[in-house]
Amino acid sequence: MFTGIVREAGRVASFEDSRLVVETSVEAEIGDSVSLDGVCLTVVDAEDGKLAFDVVSQTVGRTKPFRGAVNVEPALRAGDPLGGHYVQGHVDAVGRVRSVESGDQDVRVLVEAPPDVLRYCVEKGSITVDGVSLTIAELAEDAFAVALVPHTLTTTTLHGLEAGREVNLEVDVLAKYVERALQARLA
């Protein structure tokens, strides 16, 4: 489990034959879970500032490609602060940035998302974009907007967002549980 509070932006060193290697100062041991751009992966090798992961075909098919800089967050440990929201690292869909607008103190990003993601979105609710816990500022029929504060822009890869770029999306899992409970009650 994660919180969507990204520790740092790491860099993909290589991705060959399903083995992904990321350069990062985040320390982890073999078997630990680490979120990369919102994807929960298991460490299979760790040495010299690099973490290695085996990425299965299902993950490749459901997420945006791993390349360049990636948001890195180690798994939540007992006693860690819960600064974001509950994040599983299970990407629900890939969205696409529609627009990026710079303001005085923030950057507003509009992200196109499929209906099966938007149905769980509410204004002021939580969503994860490339592994970053964000608050939904506005909803449209086929998109949602988030506001990125300076700290998020300097700590994560989101400063590089531009129109057309793909992003990994994970909705708040609590909304899924509420929907499931209501469906069972109405059946």
C-alpha positions as YAML, in Angstrom:
chain: A
units: angstrom
residues:
- id: 1
  name: MET
  ca: [0.00, 0.00, 0.00]
- id: 2
  name: PHE
  ca: [1.10, 3.56, -0.75]
- id: 3
  name: THR
  ca: [-0.11, 7.08, -0.03]
- id: 4
  name: GLY
  ca: [0.71, 8.83, -3.30]
- id: 5
  name: ILE
  ca: [3.30, 11.02, -1.57]
- id: 6
  name: VAL
  ca: [6.17, 10.55, -4.00]
- id: 7
  name: ARG
  ca: [9.64, 10.38, -2.46]
- id: 8
  name: GLU
  ca: [11.55, 11.43, -5.57]
- id: 9
  name: ALA
  ca: [11.81, 11.29, -9.34]
- id: 10
  name: GLY
  ca: [14.03, 8.39, -10.37]
- id: 11
  name: ARG
  ca: [15.31, 7.61, -13.86]
- id: 12
  name: VAL
  ca: [14.79, 4.52, -15.99]
- id: 13
  name: ALA
  ca: [18.28, 3.10, -16.63]
- id: 14
  name: SER
  ca: [17.07, 0.22, -18.81]
- id: 15
  name: PHE
  ca: [14.03, -1.87, -19.72]
- id: 16
  name: GLU
  ca: [14.96, -5.06, -21.55]
- id: 17
  name: ASP
  ca: [13.33, -8.50, -21.65]
- id: 18
  name: SER
  ca: [10.77, -7.46, -19.00]
- id: 19
  name: ARG
  ca: [13.52, -6.36, -16.56]
- id: 20
  name: LEU
  ca: [13.14, -2.71, -15.55]
- id: 21
  name: VAL
  ca: [16.08, -1.00, -13.82]
- id: 22
  name: VAL
  ca: [15.60, 2.39, -12.16]
- id: 23
  name: GLU
  ca: [18.25, 4.71, -10.75]
- id: 24
  name: THR
  ca: [17.02, 6.10, -7.41]
- id: 25
  name: SER
  ca: [18.23, 7.01, -3.95]
- id: 26
  name: VAL
  ca: [15.18, 5.25, -2.46]
- id: 27
  name: GLU
  ca: [16.45, 2.26, -0.50]
- id: 28
  name: ALA
  ca: [14.63, -1.05, -0.78]
- id: 29
  name: GLU
  ca: [15.38, -4.72, -0.33]
- id: 30
  name: ILE
  ca: [14.59, -7.67, -2.55]
- id: 31
  name: GLY
  ca: [10.88, -8.46, -2.14]
- id: 32
  name: ASP
  ca: [9.87, -4.91, -1.19]
- id: 33
  name: SER
  ca: [7.04, -3.17, -3.04]
- id: 34
  name: VAL
  ca: [7.84, 0.13, -4.73]
- id: 35
  name: SER
  ca: [5.50, 2.34, -6.75]
- id: 36
  name: LEU
  ca: [6.87, 3.63, -10.07]
- id: 37
  name: ASP
  ca: [4.55, 6.16, -11.74]
- id: 38
  name: GLY
  ca: [1.73, 4.61, -9.74]
- id: 39
  name: VAL
  ca: [2.52, 0.99, -10.60]
- id: 40
  name: CYS
  ca: [3.21, -1.36, -7.69]
- id: 41
  name: LEU
  ca: [6.26, -3.48, -8.53]
- id: 42
  name: THR
  ca: [8.38, -5.92, -6.53]
- id: 43
  name: VAL
  ca: [12.11, -5.34, -6.14]
- id: 44
  name: VAL
  ca: [14.11, -8.27, -7.55]
- id: 45
  name: ASP
  ca: [17.57, -6.71, -7.24]
- id: 46
  name: ALA
  ca: [18.94, -3.70, -5.36]
- id: 47
  name: GLU
  ca: [22.49, -2.40, -5.55]
- id: 48
  name: ASP
  ca: [24.54, 0.73, -6.21]
- id: 49
  name: GLY
  ca: [21.62, 3.17, -6.36]
- id: 50
  name: LYS
  ca: [19.60, 0.98, -8.72]
- id: 51
  name: LEU
  ca: [16.45, -1.06, -8.17]
- id: 52
  name: ALA
  ca: [15.40, -3.80, -10.59]
- id: 53
  name: PHE
  ca: [11.88, -5.10, -11.21]
- id: 54
  name: ASP
  ca: [10.34, -7.80, -13.40]
- id: 55
  name: VAL
  ca: [7.39, -6.30, -15.31]
- id: 56
  name: VAL
  ca: [4.79, -8.76, -16.60]
- id: 57
  name: SER
  ca: [2.92, -8.34, -19.88]
- id: 58
  name: GLN
  ca: [-0.38, -7.50, -18.13]
- id: 59
  name: THR
  ca: [1.29, -4.51, -16.46]
- id: 60
  name: VAL
  ca: [2.80, -3.35, -19.75]
- id: 61
  name: GLY
  ca: [-0.60, -3.62, -21.43]
- id: 62
  name: ARG
  ca: [-2.46, -1.60, -18.77]
- id: 63
  name: THR
  ca: [-0.01, 1.24, -18.12]
- id: 64
  name: LYS
  ca: [1.88, 3.92, -19.99]
- id: 65
  name: PRO
  ca: [5.42, 2.99, -21.07]
- id: 66
  name: PHE
  ca: [8.26, 3.18, -18.54]
- id: 67
  name: ARG
  ca: [10.82, 5.65, -19.87]
- id: 68
  name: GLY
  ca: [12.73, 8.71, -18.73]
- id: 69
  name: ALA
  ca: [11.92, 10.02, -15.27]
- id: 70
  name: VAL
  ca: [9.52, 8.10, -13.00]
- id: 71
  name: ASN
  ca: [7.87, 8.94, -9.69]
- id: 72
  name: VAL
  ca: [9.23, 6.67, -6.93]
- id: 73
  name: GLU
  ca: [7.45, 5.86, -3.67]
- id: 74
  name: PRO
  ca: [8.39, 3.03, -1.30]
- id: 75
  name: ALA
  ca: [5.55, 1.06, 0.30]
- id: 76
  name: LEU
  ca: [3.92, 2.45, 3.41]
- id: 77
  name: ARG
  ca: [5.37, 1.05, 6.63]
- id: 78
  name: ALA
  ca: [3.72, 0.89, 10.05]
- id: 79
  name: GLY
  ca: [4.13, 4.26, 11.75]
- id: 80
  name: ASP
  ca: [4.63, 6.25, 8.51]
- id: 81
  name: PRO
  ca: [2.46, 9.36, 8.14]
- id: 82
  name: LEU
  ca: [-0.62, 9.08, 5.91]
- id: 83
  name: GLY
  ca: [-0.23, 12.30, 3.98]
- id: 84
  name: GLY
  ca: [-2.06, 11.43, 0.75]
- id: 85
  name: HIS
  ca: [-4.77, 8.79, 0.42]
- id: 86
  name: TYR
  ca: [-4.87, 4.99, 0.26]
- id: 87
  name: VAL
  ca: [-3.18, 3.99, -3.00]
- id: 88
  name: GLN
  ca: [-2.78, 0.38, -4.10]
- id: 89
  name: GLY
  ca: [-0.50, 0.85, -7.08]
- id: 90
  name: HIS
  ca: [-3.07, -0.86, -9.32]
- id: 91
  name: VAL
  ca: [-3.54, 1.40, -12.34]
- id: 92
  name: ASP
  ca: [-7.18, 1.62, -13.44]
- id: 93
  name: ALA
  ca: [-6.56, 3.27, -16.80]
- id: 94
  name: VAL
  ca: [-4.25, 5.42, -18.85]
- id: 95
  name: GLY
  ca: [-5.49, 8.99, -19.27]
- id: 96
  name: ARG
  ca: [-4.30, 11.75, -21.56]
- id: 97
  name: VAL
  ca: [-3.43, 15.34, -20.62]
- id: 98
  name: ARG
  ca: [-5.73, 17.69, -22.50]
- id: 99
  name: SER
  ca: [-4.27, 20.97, -21.28]
- id: 100
  name: VAL
  ca: [-1.78, 22.53, -18.86]
- id: 101
  name: GLU
  ca: [-2.29, 26.10, -17.67]
- id: 102
  name: SER
  ca: [0.16, 27.96, -15.43]
- id: 103
  name: GLY
  ca: [-1.30, 30.22, -12.75]
- id: 104
  name: ASP
  ca: [0.23, 32.53, -10.17]
- id: 105
  name: GLN
  ca: [0.82, 29.83, -7.55]
- id: 106
  name: ASP
  ca: [-0.11, 26.58, -9.24]
- id: 107
  name: VAL
  ca: [-0.48, 24.71, -12.49]
- id: 108
  name: ARG
  ca: [-3.92, 23.48, -13.56]
- id: 109
  name: VAL
  ca: [-3.95, 20.22, -15.51]
- id: 110
  name: LEU
  ca: [-7.00, 18.85, -17.34]
- id: 111
  name: VAL
  ca: [-6.84, 15.07, -17.86]
- id: 112
  name: GLU
  ca: [-9.10, 13.10, -20.21]
- id: 113
  name: ALA
  ca: [-10.22, 9.86, -18.58]
- id: 114
  name: PRO
  ca: [-12.47, 6.97, -19.56]
- id: 115
  name: PRO
  ca: [-16.00, 6.69, -18.09]
- id: 116
  name: ASP
  ca: [-14.98, 3.77, -15.86]
- id: 117
  name: VAL
  ca: [-12.55, 6.12, -14.08]
- id: 118
  name: LEU
  ca: [-14.72, 9.24, -14.06]
- id: 119
  name: ARG
  ca: [-17.62, 7.43, -12.39]
- id: 120
  name: TYR
  ca: [-15.50, 7.25, -9.22]
- id: 121
  name: CYS
  ca: [-14.39, 10.88, -9.36]
- id: 122
  name: VAL
  ca: [-15.92, 13.63, -7.25]
- id: 123
  name: GLU
  ca: [-14.89, 17.22, -6.84]
- id: 124
  name: LYS
  ca: [-12.53, 17.50, -3.85]
- id: 125
  name: GLY
  ca: [-12.03, 13.73, -3.98]
- id: 126
  name: SER
  ca: [-8.72, 11.95, -4.44]
- id: 127
  name: ILE
  ca: [-7.14, 10.53, -7.57]
- id: 128
  name: THR
  ca: [-3.66, 9.29, -8.35]
- id: 129
  name: VAL
  ca: [-1.91, 10.61, -11.48]
- id: 130
  name: ASP
  ca: [1.40, 8.87, -12.26]
- id: 131
  name: GLY
  ca: [1.50, 7.75, -8.63]
- id: 132
  name: VAL
  ca: [0.92, 11.23, -7.15]
- id: 133
  name: SER
  ca: [-2.02, 11.70, -4.78]
- id: 134
  name: LEU
  ca: [-4.00, 14.71, -6.00]
- id: 135
  name: THR
  ca: [-7.29, 16.43, -5.24]
- id: 136
  name: ILE
  ca: [-9.82, 16.73, -8.03]
- id: 137
  name: ALA
  ca: [-10.47, 20.45, -8.51]
- id: 138
  name: GLU
  ca: [-13.12, 20.19, -11.22]
- id: 139
  name: LEU
  ca: [-15.04, 17.58, -13.23]
- id: 140
  name: ALA
  ca: [-16.09, 17.69, -16.86]
- id: 141
  name: GLU
  ca: [-18.07, 15.13, -18.86]
- id: 142
  name: ASP
  ca: [-14.94, 13.37, -20.11]
- id: 143
  name: ALA
  ca: [-12.14, 14.79, -17.94]
- id: 144
  name: PHE
  ca: [-11.08, 16.04, -14.53]
- id: 145
  name: ALA
  ca: [-8.81, 18.89, -13.44]
- id: 146
  name: VAL
  ca: [-6.17, 18.97, -10.72]
- id: 147
  name: ALA
  ca: [-4.07, 21.85, -9.40]
- id: 148
  name: LEU
  ca: [-0.37, 21.20, -8.89]
- id: 149
  name: VAL
  ca: [1.32, 23.19, -6.13]
- id: 150
  name: PRO
  ca: [5.01, 24.19, -6.31]
- id: 151
  name: HIS
  ca: [6.17, 21.35, -4.00]
- id: 152
  name: THR
  ca: [4.52, 18.73, -6.22]
- id: 153
  name: LEU
  ca: [6.06, 20.32, -9.30]
- id: 154
  name: THR
  ca: [9.59, 20.20, -7.84]
- id: 155
  name: THR
  ca: [9.37, 16.74, -6.22]
- id: 156
  name: THR
  ca: [7.64, 14.74, -8.96]
- id: 157
  name: THR
  ca: [7.75, 14.31, -12.71]
- id: 158
  name: LEU
  ca: [4.46, 16.21, -13.11]
- id: 159
  name: HIS
  ca: [6.33, 19.44, -13.91]
- id: 160
  name: GLY
  ca: [6.90, 17.94, -17.36]
- id: 161
  name: LEU
  ca: [3.24, 17.38, -18.21]
- id: 162
  name: GLU
  ca: [2.10, 18.69, -21.58]
- id: 163
  name: ALA
  ca: [-0.97, 18.25, -23.77]
- id: 164
  name: GLY
  ca: [-1.14, 14.78, -25.32]
- id: 165
  name: ARG
  ca: [1.00, 13.04, -22.70]
- id: 166
  name: GLU
  ca: [-0.28, 9.76, -21.25]
- id: 167
  name: VAL
  ca: [-0.61, 9.37, -17.48]
- id: 168
  name: ASN
  ca: [-1.39, 6.40, -15.24]
- id: 169
  name: LEU
  ca: [-4.63, 6.83, -13.28]
- id: 170
  name: GLU
  ca: [-5.83, 5.10, -10.12]
- id: 171
  name: VAL
  ca: [-9.14, 6.06, -8.54]
- id: 172
  name: ASP
  ca: [-9.74, 6.11, -4.81]
- id: 173
  name: VAL
  ca: [-10.30, 2.45, -3.85]
- id: 174
  name: LEU
  ca: [-12.79, 3.47, -1.15]
- id: 175
  name: ALA
  ca: [-15.19, 4.65, -3.87]
- id: 176
  name: LYS
  ca: [-15.05, 1.18, -5.43]
- id: 177
  name: TYR
  ca: [-15.91, -0.46, -2.11]
- id: 178
  name: VAL
  ca: [-18.84, 1.92, -1.56]
- id: 179
  name: GLU
  ca: [-20.18, 1.16, -5.04]
- id: 180
  name: ARG
  ca: [-19.83, -2.60, -4.49]
- id: 181
  name: ALA
  ca: [-21.61, -2.43, -1.12]
- id: 182
  name: LEU
  ca: [-24.47, -0.40, -2.62]
- id: 183
  name: GLN
  ca: [-24.84, -2.82, -5.52]
- id: 184
  name: ALA
  ca: [-25.06, -5.76, -3.12]
- id: 185
  name: ARG
  ca: [-27.63, -3.95, -0.99]
- id: 186
  name: LEU
  ca: [-29.80, -3.09, -4.00]
- id: 187
  name: ALA
  ca: [-29.65, -6.62, -5.46]
...
